[in-house]
Structures are given as structure tokens and as C-alpha cells.
Amino acid sequence: QVQLVESGGGSVQPGGSLRLSCVASGFSISNYCMGWFRQAPGKEREGVARIYGRDGTTFYADSVKGRFTISQDNAENTLYLQMSSLKPDDTGMYFCAAAGTFRWDCYTGSPSAYKSWGQGTQVTVSS
């Protein structure tokens, strides 16, 4: 059974850092396109970053480029999102998700392309 469990969220001041983790079970993330998404209250869910497990190719939303880094530990079957220089606009519920096994599955950041989702972890950036 596919399961994704996020952790690492919290409250930080602007300019701070957090590292989110997503432990996967029931499948190997090294074979899939994996993504991080976020959703702020009253807003649509948006893609933040994604990684193609088979070759490590990464993709980022313009709003987080240079500040966020997506990575994976295949031995631990865990996906990470290192977030630095956090801004209030980064506030939201963060979700990890799995798409398909083809490289082109990672070409889109649309949430509709992702089949399995975690329950989310809350990130709040405020002074």
C-alpha cells in the first residue's frame, strides 16, 4: 500500500530555514517523479519542486528558485525539501506527492498529474 508521510514543518521567522521530509512506503521513490506542493488558505494548491528519481533531474517553481532544494535518499526512501530564506508568502500546508515512472511525468507541476499524496505538514513564516 502506497503511503507518504511528511514531517518537518513549523513556525519560523522570515529569513529562516526548514527541512521537510517525506517518508515513502509501498513503492520506491527512485523509480518515480516526486513532487512537493503547497497550499495557502483560500488559494489553489501549487507546485513547488519536483525530482525525477531515476536520474535526479530537478524542477522548481520560479518563486522558490535559489531558495529551495529538493533531494532524495533512495536508501531511506525519503524525499526532502530544504527551504532557506523563507518569506511570509511561503506559508502554507506542504504536501509531497508521487506521479508516474516516466521522465515526462515530471515535466508538469500540475497537481492533477500526481496520483498519491501525503497528509501535509504546516509551514508558517511570520515575524
N, CA, C and O atoms as CSV, one atom per row, in Angstrom:
chain,resi,resn,atom,element,x,y,z
A,1,GLN,N,N,0.842,-1.188,0.000
A,1,GLN,CA,C,0.000,0.000,0.000
A,1,GLN,C,C,0.886,1.250,0.000
A,1,GLN,O,O,1.785,1.400,0.827
A,2,VAL,N,N,0.604,2.129,-0.946
A,2,VAL,CA,C,1.383,3.352,-1.067
A,2,VAL,C,C,1.048,4.304,0.079
A,2,VAL,O,O,-0.120,4.561,0.371
A,3,GLN,N,N,2.084,4.814,0.713
A,3,GLN,CA,C,1.885,5.773,1.792
A,3,GLN,C,C,2.996,6.812,1.757
A,3,GLN,O,O,4.159,6.487,1.516
A,4,LEU,N,N,2.624,8.068,2.001
A,4,LEU,CA,C,3.572,9.175,2.065
A,4,LEU,C,C,3.302,9.926,3.366
A,4,LEU,O,O,2.165,10.303,3.649
A,5,VAL,N,N,4.345,10.137,4.147
A,5,VAL,CA,C,4.189,10.794,5.438
A,5,VAL,C,C,5.187,11.943,5.538
A,5,VAL,O,O,6.399,11.725,5.566
A,6,GLU,N,N,4.668,13.166,5.592
A,6,GLU,CA,C,5.515,14.352,5.678
A,6,GLU,C,C,5.782,14.730,7.136
A,6,GLU,O,O,5.008,14.398,8.034
A,7,SER,N,N,6.881,15.421,7.342
A,7,SER,CA,C,7.214,15.969,8.649
A,7,SER,C,C,8.194,17.110,8.459
A,7,SER,O,O,8.716,17.320,7.364
A,8,GLY,N,N,8.440,17.847,9.534
A,8,GLY,CA,C,9.445,18.904,9.489
A,8,GLY,C,C,8.905,20.313,9.415
A,8,GLY,O,O,9.671,21.275,9.467
A,9,GLY,N,N,7.602,20.447,9.293
A,9,GLY,CA,C,7.037,21.784,9.248
A,9,GLY,C,C,7.128,22.478,10.600
A,9,GLY,O,O,7.487,21.863,11.604
A,10,GLY,N,N,6.803,23.748,10.612
A,10,GLY,CA,C,6.841,24.517,11.854
A,10,GLY,C,C,6.696,25.993,11.583
A,10,GLY,O,O,6.356,26.411,10.476
A,11,SER,N,N,6.960,26.781,12.617
A,11,SER,CA,C,6.876,28.236,12.523
A,11,SER,C,C,8.274,28.829,12.562
A,11,SER,O,O,9.069,28.504,13.444
A,12,VAL,N,N,8.572,29.693,11.613
A,12,VAL,CA,C,9.885,30.332,11.557
A,12,VAL,C,C,9.709,31.803,11.205
A,12,VAL,O,O,8.677,32.216,10.676
A,13,GLN,N,N,10.739,32.578,11.510
A,13,GLN,CA,C,10.732,33.981,11.137
A,13,GLN,C,C,11.203,34.131,9.693
A,13,GLN,O,O,11.898,33.261,9.166
A,14,PRO,N,N,10.826,35.225,9.065
A,14,PRO,CA,C,11.329,35.481,7.708
A,14,PRO,C,C,12.854,35.414,7.669
A,14,PRO,O,O,13.538,35.922,8.558
A,15,GLY,N,N,13.366,34.778,6.624
A,15,GLY,CA,C,14.804,34.574,6.505
A,15,GLY,C,C,15.285,33.266,7.082
A,15,GLY,O,O,16.438,32.886,6.884
A,16,GLY,N,N,14.421,32.575,7.791
A,16,GLY,CA,C,14.780,31.314,8.409
A,16,GLY,C,C,14.771,30.142,7.445
A,16,GLY,O,O,14.513,30.293,6.251
A,17,SER,N,N,15.061,28.963,7.999
A,17,SER,CA,C,15.151,27.747,7.190
A,17,SER,C,C,14.379,26.610,7.844
A,17,SER,O,O,14.198,26.569,9.060
A,18,LEU,N,N,13.937,25.702,7.008
A,18,LEU,CA,C,13.308,24.468,7.455
A,18,LEU,C,C,13.661,23.370,6.469
A,18,LEU,O,O,13.916,23.636,5.295
A,19,ARG,N,N,13.673,22.131,6.952
A,19,ARG,CA,C,13.820,20.987,6.056
A,19,ARG,C,C,12.632,20.065,6.250
A,19,ARG,O,O,12.386,19.561,7.346
A,20,LEU,N,N,11.911,19.857,5.178
A,20,LEU,CA,C,10.782,18.940,5.190
A,20,LEU,C,C,11.233,17.559,4.733
A,20,LEU,O,O,12.113,17.419,3.883
A,21,SER,N,N,10.609,16.546,5.319
A,21,SER,CA,C,10.885,15.164,4.938
A,21,SER,C,C,9.589,14.481,4.545
A,21,SER,O,O,8.514,14.826,5.035
A,22,CYS,N,N,9.705,13.518,3.666
A,22,CYS,CA,C,8.552,12.726,3.230
A,22,CYS,C,C,9.021,11.281,3.110
A,22,CYS,O,O,9.769,10.926,2.200
A,23,VAL,N,N,8.565,10.460,4.047
A,23,VAL,CA,C,8.930,9.046,4.023
A,23,VAL,C,C,7.899,8.281,3.210
A,23,VAL,O,O,6.699,8.355,3.475
A,24,ALA,N,N,8.378,7.554,2.229
A,24,ALA,CA,C,7.502,6.786,1.346
A,24,ALA,C,C,7.554,5.313,1.705
A,24,ALA,O,O,8.588,4.802,2.134
A,25,SER,N,N,6.435,4.639,1.525
A,25,SER,CA,C,6.370,3.197,1.692
A,25,SER,C,C,5.433,2.618,0.650
A,25,SER,O,O,4.533,3.294,0.153
A,26,GLY,N,N,5.663,1.353,0.330
A,26,GLY,CA,C,4.825,0.691,-0.658
A,26,GLY,C,C,5.306,0.829,-2.089
A,26,GLY,O,O,4.748,0.210,-2.994
A,27,PHE,N,N,6.338,1.636,-2.304
A,27,PHE,CA,C,6.935,1.799,-3.621
A,27,PHE,C,C,8.301,2.437,-3.432
A,27,PHE,O,O,8.620,2.923,-2.347
A,28,SER,N,N,9.106,2.437,-4.487
A,28,SER,CA,C,10.441,3.014,-4.407
A,28,SER,C,C,10.472,4.358,-5.109
A,28,SER,O,O,10.192,4.453,-6.304
A,29,ILE,N,N,10.818,5.408,-4.353
A,29,ILE,CA,C,10.810,6.747,-4.943
A,29,ILE,C,C,11.864,6.891,-6.039
A,29,ILE,O,O,11.779,7.803,-6.862
A,30,SER,N,N,12.848,6.008,-6.057
A,30,SER,CA,C,13.901,6.110,-7.065
A,30,SER,C,C,13.371,5.833,-8.469
A,30,SER,O,O,14.060,6.120,-9.448
A,31,ASN,N,N,12.186,5.294,-8.587
A,31,ASN,CA,C,11.610,4.977,-9.886
A,31,ASN,C,C,10.549,5.972,-10.342
A,31,ASN,O,O,9.997,5.841,-11.435
A,32,TYR,N,N,10.265,6.967,-9.504
A,32,TYR,CA,C,9.125,7.847,-9.755
A,32,TYR,C,C,9.522,9.312,-9.856
A,32,TYR,O,O,10.597,9.724,-9.420
A,33,CYS,N,N,8.623,10.073,-10.440
A,33,CYS,CA,C,8.674,11.518,-10.324
A,33,CYS,C,C,7.991,11.880,-9.002
A,33,CYS,O,O,6.840,11.514,-8.765
A,34,MET,N,N,8.715,12.599,-8.153
A,34,MET,CA,C,8.187,13.013,-6.858
A,34,MET,C,C,8.137,14.536,-6.798
A,34,MET,O,O,8.991,15.223,-7.359
A,35,GLY,N,N,7.132,15.045,-6.115
A,35,GLY,CA,C,6.998,16.496,-6.036
A,35,GLY,C,C,6.597,16.994,-4.666
A,35,GLY,O,O,6.033,16.263,-3.851
A,36,TRP,N,N,6.905,18.261,-4.435
A,36,TRP,CA,C,6.422,18.999,-3.271
A,36,TRP,C,C,5.458,20.067,-3.761
A,36,TRP,O,O,5.717,20.760,-4.744
A,37,PHE,N,N,4.349,20.183,-3.057
A,37,PHE,CA,C,3.323,21.164,-3.370
A,37,PHE,C,C,2.979,21.928,-2.097
A,37,PHE,O,O,3.288,21.482,-0.992
A,38,ARG,N,N,2.348,23.061,-2.259
A,38,ARG,CA,C,1.892,23.799,-1.086
A,38,ARG,C,C,0.546,24.434,-1.384
A,38,ARG,O,O,0.184,24.681,-2.534
A,39,GLN,N,N,-0.182,24.689,-0.303
A,39,GLN,CA,C,-1.489,25.319,-0.434
A,39,GLN,C,C,-1.702,26.271,0.718
A,39,GLN,O,O,-1.690,25.872,1.883
A,40,ALA,N,N,-1.897,27.524,0.387
A,40,ALA,CA,C,-2.211,28.538,1.380
A,40,ALA,C,C,-3.723,28.650,1.516
A,40,ALA,O,O,-4.452,28.317,0.582
A,41,PRO,N,N,-4.203,29.112,2.661
A,41,PRO,CA,C,-5.656,29.251,2.840
A,41,PRO,C,C,-6.283,30.103,1.748
A,41,PRO,O,O,-5.814,31.201,1.448
A,42,GLY,N,N,-7.350,29.580,1.161
A,42,GLY,CA,C,-8.062,30.321,0.132
A,42,GLY,C,C,-7.407,30.314,-1.232
A,42,GLY,O,O,-7.896,30.956,-2.162
A,43,LYS,N,N,-6.294,29.586,-1.362
A,43,LYS,CA,C,-5.591,29.541,-2.633
A,43,LYS,C,C,-5.534,28.118,-3.158
A,43,LYS,O,O,-5.737,27.153,-2.421
A,44,GLU,N,N,-5.251,28.011,-4.455
A,44,GLU,CA,C,-5.134,26.696,-5.055
A,44,GLU,C,C,-3.783,26.063,-4.687
A,44,GLU,O,O,-2.809,26.751,-4.379
A,45,ARG,N,N,-3.769,24.741,-4.733
A,45,ARG,CA,C,-2.522,24.031,-4.500
A,45,ARG,C,C,-1.567,24.309,-5.663
A,45,ARG,O,O,-1.969,24.280,-6.826
A,46,GLU,N,N,-0.303,24.577,-5.339
A,46,GLU,CA,C,0.659,24.896,-6.381
A,46,GLU,C,C,1.912,24.041,-6.237
A,46,GLU,O,O,2.293,23.643,-5.137
A,47,GLY,N,N,2.540,23.770,-7.377
A,47,GLY,CA,C,3.770,23.011,-7.366
A,47,GLY,C,C,4.936,23.863,-6.899
A,47,GLY,O,O,5.041,25.035,-7.261
A,48,VAL,N,N,5.809,23.276,-6.097
A,48,VAL,CA,C,6.985,23.965,-5.568
A,48,VAL,C,C,8.253,23.425,-6.214
A,48,VAL,O,O,9.067,24.183,-6.740
A,49,ALA,N,N,8.410,22.112,-6.168
A,49,ALA,CA,C,9.607,21.488,-6.730
A,49,ALA,C,C,9.296,20.028,-7.022
A,49,ALA,O,O,8.408,19.436,-6.408
A,50,ARG,N,N,10.035,19.455,-7.967
A,50,ARG,CA,C,9.864,18.037,-8.266
A,50,ARG,C,C,11.187,17.462,-8.719
A,50,ARG,O,O,12.085,18.180,-9.159
A,51,ILE,N,N,11.284,16.149,-8.602
A,51,ILE,CA,C,12.527,15.468,-8.934
A,51,ILE,C,C,12.180,14.141,-9.608
A,51,ILE,O,O,11.282,13.413,-9.186
A,52,TYR,N,N,12.931,13.860,-10.674
A,52,TYR,CA,C,12.755,12.579,-11.335
A,52,TYR,C,C,13.731,11.605,-10.706
A,52,TYR,O,O,14.946,11.767,-10.821
A,53,GLY,N,N,13.191,10.585,-10.035
A,53,GLY,CA,C,14.000,9.708,-9.213
A,53,GLY,C,C,15.088,8.955,-9.953
A,53,GLY,O,O,16.137,8.659,-9.380
A,54,ARG,N,N,14.854,8.641,-11.212
A,54,ARG,CA,C,15.809,7.774,-11.922
A,54,ARG,C,C,17.097,8.482,-12.311
A,54,ARG,O,O,18.133,7.834,-12.465
A,55,ASP,N,N,17.050,9.799,-12.474
A,55,ASP,CA,C,18.289,10.483,-12.822
A,55,ASP,C,C,18.543,11.741,-11.997
A,55,ASP,O,O,19.548,12.422,-12.202
A,56,GLY,N,N,17.647,12.053,-11.072
A,56,GLY,CA,C,17.863,13.186,-10.185
A,56,GLY,C,C,17.584,14.537,-10.780
A,56,GLY,O,O,17.881,15.555,-10.154
A,57,THR,N,N,17.020,14.585,-11.975
A,57,THR,CA,C,16.689,15.877,-12.573
A,57,THR,C,C,15.660,16.604,-11.725
A,57,THR,O,O,14.671,16.015,-11.290
A,58,THR,N,N,15.900,17.882,-11.495
A,58,THR,CA,C,15.016,18.660,-10.632
A,58,THR,C,C,14.361,19.814,-11.391
A,58,THR,O,O,14.889,20.301,-12.391
A,59,PHE,N,N,13.218,20.231,-10.901
A,59,PHE,CA,C,12.447,21.326,-11.470
A,59,PHE,C,C,11.916,22.159,-10.305
A,59,PHE,O,O,11.526,21.624,-9.267
A,60,TYR,N,N,11.910,23.486,-10.497
A,60,TYR,CA,C,11.475,24.376,-9.431
A,60,TYR,C,C,10.513,25.442,-9.958
A,60,TYR,O,O,10.616,25.895,-11.098
A,61,ALA,N,N,9.588,25.821,-9.101
A,61,ALA,CA,C,8.772,26.985,-9.407
A,61,ALA,C,C,9.651,28.227,-9.335
A,61,ALA,O,O,10.584,28.290,-8.533
A,62,ASP,N,N,9.353,29.206,-10.168
A,62,ASP,CA,C,10.165,30.429,-10.195
A,62,ASP,C,C,10.229,31.092,-8.820
A,62,ASP,O,O,11.242,31.691,-8.460
A,63,SER,N,N,9.161,30.984,-8.067
A,63,SER,CA,C,9.081,31.671,-6.780
A,63,SER,C,C,10.034,31.112,-5.730
A,63,SER,O,O,10.295,31.766,-4.720
A,64,VAL,N,N,10.559,29.903,-5.958
A,64,VAL,CA,C,11.434,29.284,-4.948
A,64,VAL,C,C,12.843,29.002,-5.463
A,64,VAL,O,O,13.697,28.545,-4.703
A,65,LYS,N,N,13.093,29.264,-6.728
A,65,LYS,CA,C,14.417,29.006,-7.293
A,65,LYS,C,C,15.493,29.748,-6.517
A,65,LYS,O,O,15.361,30.933,-6.212
A,66,GLY,N,N,16.552,29.030,-6.207
A,66,GLY,CA,C,17.655,29.626,-5.465
A,66,GLY,C,C,17.467,29.598,-3.960
A,66,GLY,O,O,18.402,29.872,-3.208
A,67,ARG,N,N,16.267,29.268,-3.519
A,67,ARG,CA,C,15.993,29.226,-2.068
A,67,ARG,C,C,15.660,27.820,-1.579
A,67,ARG,O,O,16.003,27.456,-0.454
A,68,PHE,N,N,14.996,27.033,-2.412
A,68,PHE,CA,C,14.583,25.691,-2.032
A,68,PHE,C,C,15.402,24.662,-2.810
A,68,PHE,O,O,15.809,24.896,-3.948
A,69,THR,N,N,15.635,23.508,-2.161
A,69,THR,CA,C,16.321,22.405,-2.826
A,69,THR,C,C,15.583,21.108,-2.537
A,69,THR,O,O,15.366,20.746,-1.381
A,70,ILE,N,N,15.202,20.415,-3.603
A,70,ILE,CA,C,14.573,19.108,-3.461
A,70,ILE,C,C,15.636,18.044,-3.633
A,70,ILE,O,O,16.520,18.166,-4.480
A,71,SER,N,N,15.545,16.995,-2.824
A,71,SER,CA,C,16.516,15.901,-2.922
A,71,SER,C,C,15.855,14.618,-2.437
A,71,SER,O,O,14.745,14.632,-1.905
A,72,GLN,N,N,16.556,13.525,-2.630
A,72,GLN,CA,C,16.017,12.254,-2.203
A,72,GLN,C,C,17.123,11.363,-1.685
A,72,GLN,O,O,18.268,11.449,-2.128
A,73,ASP,N,N,16.772,10.507,-0.745
A,73,ASP,CA,C,17.662,9.486,-0.217
A,73,ASP,C,C,17.028,8.150,-0.564
A,73,ASP,O,O,16.074,7.713,0.080
A,74,ASN,N,N,17.566,7.514,-1.581
A,74,ASN,CA,C,16.943,6.273,-2.053
A,74,ASN,C,C,17.056,5.153,-1.026
A,74,ASN,O,O,16.156,4.320,-0.916
A,75,ALA,N,N,18.138,5.127,-0.287
A,75,ALA,CA,C,18.305,4.076,0.722
A,75,ALA,C,C,17.251,4.179,1.824
A,75,ALA,O,O,16.782,3.173,2.356
A,76,GLU,N,N,16.886,5.437,2.156
A,76,GLU,CA,C,15.871,5.675,3.174
A,76,GLU,C,C,14.477,5.828,2.572
A,76,GLU,O,O,13.488,5.953,3.295
A,77,ASN,N,N,14.409,5.818,1.233
A,77,ASN,CA,C,13.132,6.017,0.529
A,77,ASN,C,C,12.435,7.285,1.016
A,77,ASN,O,O,11.235,7.295,1.293
A,78,THR,N,N,13.218,8.342,1.112
A,78,THR,CA,C,12.741,9.595,1.685
A,78,THR,C,C,13.026,10.764,0.753
A,78,THR,O,O,14.104,10.874,0.170
A,79,LEU,N,N,12.044,11.620,0.634
A,79,LEU,CA,C,12.141,12.839,-0.162
A,79,LEU,C,C,12.313,14.012,0.786
A,79,LEU,O,O,11.712,14.042,1.860
A,80,TYR,N,N,13.142,14.990,0.386
A,80,TYR,CA,C,13.391,16.152,1.230
A,80,TYR,C,C,13.110,17.450,0.477
A,80,TYR,O,O,13.157,17.508,-0.752
A,81,LEU,N,N,12.821,18.473,1.249
A,81,LEU,CA,C,12.755,19.826,0.706
A,81,LEU,C,C,13.459,20.746,1.697
A,81,LEU,O,O,12.943,21.029,2.779
A,82,GLN,N,N,14.639,21.205,1.312
A,82,GLN,CA,C,15.375,22.171,2.121
A,82,GLN,C,C,14.929,23.568,1.717
A,82,GLN,O,O,15.047,23.953,0.553
A,83,MET,N,N,14.419,24.323,2.679
A,83,MET,CA,C,13.888,25.651,2.401
A,83,MET,C,C,14.710,26.685,3.163
A,83,MET,O,O,14.868,26.589,4.380
A,84,SER,N,N,15.223,27.657,2.452
A,84,SER,CA,C,16.022,28.720,3.059
A,84,SER,C,C,15.464,30.068,2.651
A,84,SER,O,O,14.648,30.171,1.735
A,85,SER,N,N,15.919,31.102,3.350
A,85,SER,CA,C,15.466,32.474,3.067
A,85,SER,C,C,13.947,32.531,2.962
A,85,SER,O,O,13.396,33.109,2.025
A,86,LEU,N,N,13.294,31.931,3.921
A,86,LEU,CA,C,11.836,31.820,3.871
A,86,LEU,C,C,11.168,33.189,3.971
A,86,LEU,O,O,11.645,34.092,4.658
A,87,LYS,N,N,10.061,33.308,3.268
A,87,LYS,CA,C,9.277,34.535,3.215
A,87,LYS,C,C,7.863,34.255,3.714
A,87,LYS,O,O,7.420,33.106,3.697
A,88,PRO,N,N,7.152,35.286,4.156
A,88,PRO,CA,C,5.753,35.061,4.571
A,88,PRO,C,C,4.904,34.409,3.480
A,88,PRO,O,O,3.989,33.643,3.780
A,89,ASP,N,N,5.205,34.709,2.224
A,89,ASP,CA,C,4.444,34.103,1.116
A,89,ASP,C,C,4.672,32.604,0.996
A,89,ASP,O,O,3.944,31.930,0.268
A,90,ASP,N,N,5.667,32.069,1.694
A,90,ASP,CA,C,5.907,30.626,1.664
A,90,ASP,C,C,5.007,29.884,2.638
A,90,ASP,O,O,5.022,28.653,2.675
A,91,THR,N,N,4.240,30.596,3.411
A,91,THR,CA,C,3.337,29.981,4.383
A,91,THR,C,C,2.288,29.125,3.693
A,91,THR,O,O,1.712,29.519,2.680
A,92,GLY,N,N,2.048,27.938,4.262
A,92,GLY,CA,C,1.024,27.067,3.709
A,92,GLY,C,C,1.212,25.642,4.185
A,92,GLY,O,O,2.155,25.326,4.910
A,93,MET,N,N,0.297,24.792,3.765
A,93,MET,CA,C,0.423,23.359,4.018
A,93,MET,C,C,1.240,22.778,2.884
A,93,MET,O,O,0.937,23.001,1.712
A,94,TYR,N,N,2.271,22.034,3.230
A,94,TYR,CA,C,3.155,21.434,2.238
A,94,TYR,C,C,2.882,19.939,2.138
A,94,TYR,O,O,2.800,19.229,3.140
A,95,PHE,N,N,2.745,19.489,0.902
A,95,PHE,CA,C,2.438,18.098,0.616
A,95,PHE,C,C,3.518,17.502,-0.274
A,95,PHE,O,O,4.059,18.188,-1.141
A,96,CYS,N,N,3.834,16.228,-0.065
A,96,CYS,CA,C,4.621,15.514,-1.060
A,96,CYS,C,C,3.678,14.603,-1.828
A,96,CYS,O,O,2.632,14.194,-1.323
A,97,ALA,N,N,4.066,14.294,-3.053
A,97,ALA,CA,C,3.211,13.515,-3.927
A,97,ALA,C,C,4.046,12.752,-4.941
A,97,ALA,O,O,5.172,13.132,-5.263
A,98,ALA,N,N,3.466,11.668,-5.436
A,98,ALA,CA,C,4.131,10.836,-6.433
A,98,ALA,C,C,3.326,10.853,-7.718
A,98,ALA,O,O,2.103,10.718,-7.707
A,99,ALA,N,N,4.037,11.022,-8.832
A,99,ALA,CA,C,3.396,10.971,-10.145
A,99,ALA,C,C,3.708,9.595,-10.748
A,99,ALA,O,O,3.571,8.578,-10.069
A,100,GLY,N,N,4.120,9.560,-12.004
A,100,GLY,CA,C,4.390,8.294,-12.663
A,100,GLY,C,C,5.863,7.970,-12.742
A,100,GLY,O,O,6.690,8.627,-12.108
A,101,THR,N,N,6.189,6.954,-13.521
A,101,THR,CA,C,7.564,6.483,-13.612
A,101,THR,C,C,8.298,6.977,-14.848
A,101,THR,O,O,9.473,6.665,-15.041
A,102,PHE,N,N,7.623,7.736,-15.675
A,102,PHE,CA,C,8.264,8.251,-16.877
A,102,PHE,C,C,8.821,9.650,-16.622
A,102,PHE,O,O,8.281,10.415,-15.823
A,103,ARG,N,N,9.918,9.967,-17.320
A,103,ARG,CA,C,10.550,11.262,-17.134
A,103,ARG,C,C,9.596,12.402,-17.437
A,103,ARG,O,O,9.620,13.440,-16.775
A,104,TRP,N,N,8.742,12.199,-18.461
A,104,TRP,CA,C,7.853,13.292,-18.822
A,104,TRP,C,C,6.771,13.543,-17.770
A,104,TRP,O,O,6.108,14.580,-17.783
A,105,ASP,N,N,6.600,12.577,-16.857
A,105,ASP,CA,C,5.672,12.829,-15.754
A,105,ASP,C,C,6.132,14.007,-14.916
A,105,ASP,O,O,5.334,14.636,-14.222
A,106,CYS,N,N,7.423,14.303,-14.983
A,106,CYS,CA,C,7.974,15.394,-14.198
A,106,CYS,C,C,7.962,16.729,-14.926
A,106,CYS,O,O,8.310,17.759,-14.350
A,107,TYR,N,N,7.558,16.709,-16.198
A,107,TYR,CA,C,7.572,17.954,-16.957
A,107,TYR,C,C,6.477,18.908,-16.505
A,107,TYR,O,O,6.572,20.116,-16.722
A,108,THR,N,N,5.446,18.372,-15.880
A,108,THR,CA,C,4.368,19.232,-15.425
A,108,THR,C,C,4.357,19.318,-13.902
A,108,THR,O,O,4.625,18.339,-13.207
A,109,GLY,N,N,4.046,20.488,-13.410
A,109,GLY,CA,C,3.898,20.691,-11.977
A,109,GLY,C,C,2.450,20.726,-11.553
A,109,GLY,O,O,2.126,21.126,-10.435
A,110,SER,N,N,1.572,20.300,-12.462
A,110,SER,CA,C,0.141,20.328,-12.148
A,110,SER,C,C,-0.206,19.254,-11.126
A,110,SER,O,O,0.150,18.091,-11.311
A,111,PRO,N,N,-0.894,19.624,-10.053
A,111,PRO,CA,C,-1.272,18.625,-9.044
A,111,PRO,C,C,-2.087,17.465,-9.614
A,111,PRO,O,O,-2.045,16.359,-9.076
A,112,SER,N,N,-2.825,17.707,-10.694
A,112,SER,CA,C,-3.679,16.663,-11.259
A,112,SER,C,C,-2.878,15.494,-11.809
A,112,SER,O,O,-3.425,14.408,-12.002
A,113,ALA,N,N,-1.599,15.698,-12.064
A,113,ALA,CA,C,-0.752,14.633,-12.609
A,113,ALA,C,C,-0.210,13.704,-11.523
A,113,ALA,O,O,0.404,12.684,-11.835
A,114,TYR,N,N,-0.427,14.040,-10.277
A,114,TYR,CA,C,0.132,13.274,-9.169
A,114,TYR,C,C,-0.945,12.399,-8.544
A,114,TYR,O,O,-2.049,12.859,-8.250
A,115,LYS,N,N,-0.604,11.127,-8.346
A,115,LYS,CA,C,-1.618,10.137,-8.001
A,115,LYS,C,C,-1.703,9.844,-6.509
A,115,LYS,O,O,-2.766,9.500,-5.993
A,116,SER,N,N,-0.584,9.981,-5.832
A,116,SER,CA,C,-0.544,9.638,-4.409
A,116,SER,C,C,-0.053,10.839,-3.622
A,116,SER,O,O,0.884,11.524,-4.031
A,117,TRP,N,N,-0.702,11.088,-2.479
A,117,TRP,CA,C,-0.423,12.288,-1.692
A,117,TRP,C,C,-0.256,11.952,-0.218
A,117,TRP,O,O,-0.863,11.016,0.301
A,118,GLY,N,N,0.581,12.739,0.439
A,118,GLY,CA,C,0.668,12.663,1.881
A,118,GLY,C,C,-0.377,13.552,2.535
A,118,GLY,O,O,-1.180,14.186,1.850
A,119,GLN,N,N,-0.364,13.595,3.852
A,119,GLN,CA,C,-1.376,14.354,4.592
A,119,GLN,C,C,-0.983,15.814,4.791
A,119,GLN,O,O,-1.820,16.638,5.159
A,120,GLY,N,N,0.276,16.133,4.552
A,120,GLY,CA,C,0.731,17.515,4.628
A,120,GLY,C,C,1.382,17.868,5.953
A,120,GLY,O,O,1.137,17.236,6.981
A,121,THR,N,N,2.226,18.904,5.899
A,121,THR,CA,C,2.854,19.463,7.094
A,121,THR,C,C,2.811,20.984,6.974
A,121,THR,O,O,3.102,21.534,5.912
A,122,GLN,N,N,2.447,21.661,8.060
A,122,GLN,CA,C,2.212,23.096,8.016
A,122,GLN,C,C,3.513,23.875,8.174
A,122,GLN,O,O,4.325,23.592,9.054
A,123,VAL,N,N,3.688,24.861,7.301
A,123,VAL,CA,C,4.820,25.794,7.392
A,123,VAL,C,C,4.255,27.200,7.557
A,123,VAL,O,O,3.441,27.649,6.751
A,124,THR,N,N,4.690,27.884,8.598
A,124,THR,CA,C,4.254,29.251,8.849
A,124,THR,C,C,5.473,30.155,8.973
A,124,THR,O,O,6.346,29.929,9.811
A,125,VAL,N,N,5.520,31.175,8.134
A,125,VAL,CA,C,6.619,32.131,8.154
A,125,VAL,C,C,6.059,33.481,8.583
A,125,VAL,O,O,5.290,34.109,7.855
A,126,SER,N,N,6.448,33.912,9.756
A,126,SER,CA,C,5.881,35.136,10.312
A,126,SER,C,C,6.835,35.722,11.333
A,126,SER,O,O,7.551,35.003,12.030
A,127,SER,N,N,6.828,37.049,11.404
A,127,SER,CA,C,7.636,37.718,12.414
A,127,SER,C,C,6.806,37.994,13.668
A,127,SER,O,O,7.318,38.555,14.637
